[in-house]
Amino acid sequence: MMSSIVIAIFLLSIGASFVQRTTGFGFGIFIMTMLPFFLPTYGEATTLSGLLAITTSAVIVWRLREYVTWLRLWPILLTFMIVSTIAIFALTRIDDHILRLILGMALIIISIYFAVFSQQIKLPTTKHVQVGAGTLSGLMGGFFGMQGPPAVLYFIQSEPTKEHYMAMAQTYFLIGNVMMTFVRAYNGFLTTTVLTDYLFGLGGVIIGTCLGAFVFKHIPNRTFRYIVYAYIAISGVIILLSS
């Protein structure tokens, strides 16, 4: 049983890092479709997801650090930090079964949104939009460990180049995940099991990041994203049926 859990975490880490490196987001969305089933509690699953995502983002941020514009990053980042902290504290008081139901519905909605509507919606990069995106991202990050979609939409709209988008998004995810890890540790979610499983997943993160960097250069991003969205929707249905 233990060996199968190790293999599952390793493979999930490869897939999540691959998605993150290819599209600039999606680590939490991908890994949280299955990770809660392999850890004792949902809170520990989100903590492990955050630790592994930190490793992935840190590598990208270091390589693209000159593209980060802090003035545009702070409003959405500070909002996210406040809201996600509140959500994590609330996580200790919510039943795992309810969270899985919410997660399943959230995955289906996210997949439909990005597959159908993302190309049609244009948002102004005002303070109100930044706070709104940070709030939604904070709720999704605190509860589900998947703060990406609202933030990604904002950064795609506000950043002038692909490099700026990738650098800003990964810096946002890196700082946000570090902060949430401290809050989760305070709430008792950073356990020995999480740290042990992190070591198992680390190799998968390295492999997935390298593969994602290669695919990013050679496969049309639009085609790959639709494959990911379909997987997310199917995973959401599976979680709903198994909850």
Buried (B, 14 or more C-beta within 10 A) or exposed (E): EEEEBBEBBBBBBBBBBBBBBBBBBBBBBBBBBBBBEBBEBBBBBBBBBBBBBBBBBBBBBEBBEEBBBEEBBEBBBEBBBEBBBEBBBEBEEBEBEEBBBBBBBBBBBBBBBBBEEBEEEEBEBEEEBBBBBBBBBBBBBBBBBBBBBBBBBBBBBBBEEEEBBBBBBBBBBBBBBBBBBEBBEEBEBBBEBBEEBBEBBBEBBBBBBBBBBEBBEEEEEEEBBEEBBEBBBBBBEBBBEEB
